[in-house]
Amino acid sequence: MGKRAAEPGKSGAILDTFTRHVAEKGYGTSFSGVASELGISQGLIVHHYGTKARLLEVLHASYVQQRIDDAERIISEFPTPTERMAGVLHASILYQVLDRNRTVAFQREVARFTRQDETSEGRQLRRRYIGMMRSTLESGIASGEFRPVDGSIRTLLIFGAAQWAWTWFEPEGRRSAEQVGAELVDFTLGSLLKDRSSLPFLSDPDGPIVAAVIKIITAEEGTPKELPDK
């Protein structure tokens, strides 16, 4: 069974509703709209979170922490840097359907997050997540699987490509998240691998890597959610 929906006046319900509003309208969303939908006072939102900026910070930190948790599980699931990178890349597109509201809300405001103080929780978490991607890339270089490239720049290019997906990816569009993820894997690993013979396996939208990643990032109390029909 899935988790019960949080009561309207609880902090979790406020965060979920605010997140959806940001995904739909951006940071211009108001406390009044959130309060009206939940049938609570704006004062209750202030009681839980203080300001809109603070609520956005919580959204940011909780989202990136979940991505770190997922990445750690993906990295532990696969034996090679190549498969680990493929798993993280597939996940980055699957989030567009499996955690859409939080993903779009985060990606719409990612430029705003870059203005946070260097010591903020969000900045530290984001550096940690990007660092995990860079470590995977550099492990592939060290093992001889990847060509020698600038790990810092290449990691930021990969991260940046994923963060813009919300502007063009359509959940009900012609291509599924699995198919788009397959293209990202083919494009990225195709430029990194010394031996590209494994690309069809790594990028297969119906293959075991995608299946394992879906299981990891959708698990909720032991019951995976279902992806939309392709």
C-alpha positions in Angstrom: 0.0 0.0 0.0 1.1 3.6 -0.7 1.4 6.2 1.9 -1.7 8.1 3.0 -2.1 11.6 1.8 -1.0 14.1 4.5 -3.7 16.1 6.3 -4.3 19.6 4.7 -2.8 21.4 7.7 0.3 19.3 8.0 3.6 20.5 6.7 3.9 17.6 4.2 0.6 18.5 2.5 1.6 22.2 2.3 5.0 21.3 0.8 3.4 19.0 -1.8 0.8 21.5 -2.8 3.3 24.3 -3.0 5.6 22.1 -5.1 2.8 21.4 -7.6 2.0 25.1 -7.8 5.6 26.0 -8.5 5.8 23.2 -11.2 2.7 24.8 -12.8 3.4 28.5 -12.4 6.9 29.0 -11.1 8.0 30.9 -8.0 5.3 33.5 -8.6 2.9 31.1 -6.9 1.4 32.5 -3.7 0.7 31.3 -0.2 -2.9 32.4 -0.7 -3.4 29.9 -3.6 -1.9 27.1 -1.6 -4.0 27.9 1.5 -7.1 28.2 -0.5 -6.7 24.8 -2.1 -6.0 23.2 1.2 -8.7 25.0 3.1 -6.3 26.4 5.7 -5.1 29.9 6.6 -1.9 31.5 5.2 -0.8 31.9 8.8 -0.6 28.1 9.2 1.8 28.0 6.2 3.9 30.7 7.9 3.8 28.8 11.1 5.3 25.7 9.4 7.7 27.4 7.0 8.0 31.1 7.7 8.6 32.6 4.2 8.1 31.5 0.6 11.9 31.5 0.2 12.3 29.1 3.1 9.6 26.8 1.6 11.4 26.8 -1.7 14.7 25.9 0.1 12.9 22.9 1.7 11.6 21.8 -1.6 15.1 22.1 -3.1 16.9 20.3 -0.3 14.3 17.5 -0.1 14.4 16.9 -3.8 18.2 16.8 -4.2 18.5 14.5 -1.1 16.1 12.1 -2.8 18.2 12.2 -5.9 21.3 11.5 -3.9 19.6 8.5 -2.2 18.6 7.2 -5.6 22.1 7.7 -7.1 23.7 5.8 -4.2 21.4 2.9 -4.7 21.9 2.9 -8.5 25.7 3.0 -8.0 25.6 0.1 -5.6 23.3 -1.9 -7.9 25.7 -2.0 -10.9 29.3 -3.3 -11.0 30.9 -1.0 -13.5 31.2 2.8 -13.9 29.7 2.4 -17.4 26.5 0.8 -16.1 26.3 3.1 -13.2 26.5 6.2 -15.5 23.9 4.6 -17.7 21.6 4.1 -14.7 22.0 7.7 -13.5 21.3 9.0 -17.0 18.2 6.9 -17.4 16.9 8.0 -14.0 17.4 11.7 -14.9 14.7 11.4 -17.6 12.5 8.9 -15.8 12.0 11.6 -13.0 10.0 13.6 -15.6 7.2 11.1 -15.1 7.9 9.3 -11.9 8.4 12.4 -9.7 7.2 15.1 -12.2 5.9 17.8 -9.9 9.1 18.0 -7.8 11.3 17.6 -10.8 9.7 20.4 -12.8 9.5 22.7 -9.7 13.2 22.1 -9.1 14.3 22.6 -12.7 12.1 25.7 -13.2 13.9 27.4 -10.3 17.4 25.8 -10.6 18.9 29.2 -11.6 17.4 30.8 -8.4 19.1 28.0 -6.3 22.5 28.9 -7.7 22.2 32.3 -5.9 22.1 30.6 -2.5 24.9 31.1 0.0 27.8 28.6 -0.5 27.1 27.2 2.9 23.4 26.6 2.4 22.1 23.1 2.7 20.8 23.1 -0.9 24.2 24.2 -2.4 26.0 21.5 -0.3 23.6 18.8 -1.4 23.8 19.8 -5.1 27.6 19.7 -4.9 27.4 16.3 -3.4 25.1 15.0 -6.1 27.2 16.4 -8.9 30.3 15.1 -7.2 28.8 11.6 -7.3 28.3 11.9 -11.1 31.9 13.2 -11.5 33.3 10.4 -9.3 31.5 7.8 -11.5 32.8 9.4 -14.7 36.4 9.6 -13.3 36.2 5.9 -12.2 35.3 5.0 -15.8 38.4 6.9 -17.0 40.6 5.3 -14.4 39.3 1.8 -15.3 39.9 2.4 -19.0 36.2 2.2 -20.0 36.0 6.0 -20.8 38.2 8.2 -22.9 40.2 10.7 -20.8 38.1 13.9 -20.7 37.8 16.9 -18.4 35.6 15.3 -15.7 34.5 18.6 -14.2 33.2 20.1 -17.4 31.8 16.9 -18.8 29.9 16.3 -15.5 28.4 19.8 -15.6 27.3 19.3 -19.2 25.6 16.1 -18.3 23.9 17.6 -15.3 22.9 20.7 -17.3 21.3 18.7 -20.1 19.1 16.8 -17.7 17.9 20.0 -16.0 16.5 21.5 -19.2 14.3 18.4 -20.0 11.3 20.0 -18.3 11.1 22.6 -21.0 10.6 20.2 -23.9 9.7 16.7 -22.5 6.0 15.9 -22.8 4.8 13.0 -20.5 2.0 12.2 -23.0 4.2 12.9 -26.1 5.3 10.6 -28.9 8.4 9.4 -27.1 8.3 7.8 -23.6 10.6 8.7 -20.8 12.4 5.3 -21.3 12.9 6.1 -25.0 14.2 9.6 -24.3 16.5 8.3 -21.6 17.8 5.8 -24.1 18.8 8.6 -26.4 20.5 10.5 -23.6 22.5 7.3 -22.7 23.5 6.7 -26.3 24.5 10.3 -26.8 26.5 10.6 -23.6 28.1 7.2 -23.4 28.7 7.2 -27.1 31.0 10.1 -26.6 32.8 8.6 -23.6 33.2 4.9 -24.2 36.4 3.6 -25.8 34.5 0.5 -26.9 30.9 1.3 -27.9 29.8 -2.2 -28.6 27.8 -2.3 -25.4 25.7 0.8 -26.2 22.7 -1.1 -27.5 22.5 -3.0 -24.1 23.1 0.2 -22.0 20.6 2.3 -23.8 17.8 -0.3 -24.4 14.6 1.3 -23.1 13.2 -2.1 -22.3 16.4 -3.6 -21.0 17.5 -4.7 -17.5 19.3 -1.4 -16.6 16.1 0.6 -17.1 14.1 -2.1 -15.2 16.5 -1.9 -12.3 16.5 1.9 -12.2 12.7 2.0 -12.2 12.5 -0.4 -9.3 15.0 1.7 -7.3 13.5 5.1 -7.9 9.8 4.1 -7.6 9.9 1.9 -4.5 7.4 3.1 -1.9 6.9 0.8 1.1 8.0 -2.1 -1.0 5.5 -1.5 -3.9 6.8 0.1 -7.1 4.6 2.6 -8.8 3.7 2.0 -12.5 5.0 4.0 -15.4 2.4 5.4 -17.8 1.8 3.3 -20.9 4.2 3.9 -23.7 
